[in-house]
Amino acid sequence: MVDSSPSDQDQTASEASFPGQVIRSLLYSGVGTTVSKVLNVVALLVVLKWISASAFGIASIVLAIFSILKAVTELGLGVAIVQAQDITREEIDSLFWLSLGASGTLYLLLAAAAPLAGWFYEEPQLTALLQVYGLSLVVFSFYFVPKNLLTKELSFGRIVFAENASLLGSSLVMVALAYYGFGAWSIIVGELGNRVGRLGLFQIFRPYWPHLTFNWTAVQPRVSFGLYATGSRLLYNFYMNADYLLVGRIFGPEAVGIYTMAYRIISDPVKTLAFTINDVAYPAFSKLQDELDRLRTYFFTIARANLSLIGLVLVIIAVHIEELLVVGGYEKYFDAIPLVYIFSFVGVFRAVAALVPQLLNAVGQARLNFFYAILSSILMPLAFLVGGQFSLNGVAWAWVVTYPLVVGVLLYFSARVLQTSFGYVLRRVAPGGVVLLPTLGAGLAMQFFTDAYLPDMPILALGIGTVVTLGVGLGLIALHERKAISVIRGHYSAEEA
C-alpha cells in the first residue's frame, strides 16, 4: 500500500472542497445581489413617482456615458488580479497607480468636455451632472483593488455586505432628494454616494494602502492582459449603451425615459441573476483553467442554469407586465409595454452571452473578448441607427435582429477555448431553454383565467399568476436538470454536463 504524500492529500482535499466553495459563494452572491437589486429597484420605483420621465431620461443619458467610460478607469486590471495565479504586492501597487492615473486624467478631460454633451443633447443640465458624477471615476480607483482581492479569495460574504450597505444608504439619499424635487440630481447624487460608501466599506473589510512604488517591468504582462479586457469592456459598454445615446438624440429625453424603463424592467433581473452566477463563475473558472474536463462541466452546467432561471423570470415579466405597471401605479409608462415584449426575447440570449466572457478571461483569452467586442460595437450601433429611422420600437427590434448573430460569435469562441465544436456547445447549452415554452404556455393560461374571473382584482391576479408560473417553471427545471444540479452540489462527473 502506498501512502499519499501530504501535497497529494492537500490537493485532494482542495478538490473535494471546491464544489462547496462554489455553492457557498453562489449563495452569498445570490442573496446579496438579489437584496441589492431589490433595494435598487424599490428606490428607483419610489423616485419615479416623484420625477418626470424627462428627468429620468436625462439621468439615464449621464449613466450611459459613464457606463462606457468606467472601463477605462480600471484598465481591466481588476480582472488581471483575479485571473493571476500568483501576484506580488509590488505588482498590485503598480496596477493601482496606473488605474488612478488613468481615472484622474479621464476626469479632467470629461470635466472640460461636459459642455459639449449639454450642447449635443440640447440639455444644459447635463454639463453639471456629468462634472459631478465624474468624481465616481476617481472614487472607483480607490476600491477596485480591495474588491478584486476579496473576489480572488471567494470572500463574497464581505463583498455582499459592503455593496448592500452602501446601496441602502445611497437609496435613502436618492429617495429623499427626489421627494424634495431635485429631479435628475436625485439619481446622480445617489449613485455617487453608492460609490463613496463602497470605498469606505471595502477598505474596512480588506484594507489596502498603496506603497509609493511602481515597477513597469513587473506588471507589463498584467497590463497586456488588462488592456484586452479594458478594450473589450469599453466596446461592450459602448454598444450596450449606444441605444440610449441614440434615442436621446433622435427622440428626446422623455423617450429615453420610456425606453429606459422598458429596458431596465428586463435587464435588471437579467443582470441580477447573471451577475450572481458570473461573479462566482469567473474565479471558479480561473481555478479550473488547467483542468479542461472539469472546466467544461462547470461551464455547461452554469450556462444551462443561466438560461433556465433567467428565462423563467423573463417569461413571468413578459406575461404579467401590464398587471405589474397597474399595481405599481405606473400607467404613464404603458408605452413601454411593447418594448418589454421585445426585450424579453433579447434577454434570453443575454442570459447565455453574459457567461462566456468570464470563461474567456479566466483562461487568459481576453483578446477573444476584444475581437467579439469590436464586432459588436460595429454591428449593434449600425443596427440602432437603422432602427431609429423608423420608430422607438425600431431601435428595440434592432436588438432582436442583430444580437443573436454576435452571440453566435461569442459561443464560437467558447468552443475554441474548450477545445470542442460550436455544435457541441449549442447541444450542451440549448437544452436549458427547453422549459421556457411550456412555462410560457402555463403563464398565458393563468393570465386568461385571471382576466376572465378576476378582472377587477389586479393584485390577486398578479400574485396567483406569478406563483403558478414560477412553480411550473421551477418544477420543470428540477426535472429536466437533475444531472446538472448534482454537478453543482459536488457530485462531479464530466459526462453529466
Summary of the structure (lengths in Angstrom):
residues: 497
radius of gyration: 22.9
end to end distance: 34.1
largest distance: 80.8
contacts: 1761
relative contact order: 0.11
helix: 86%
strand: 0%
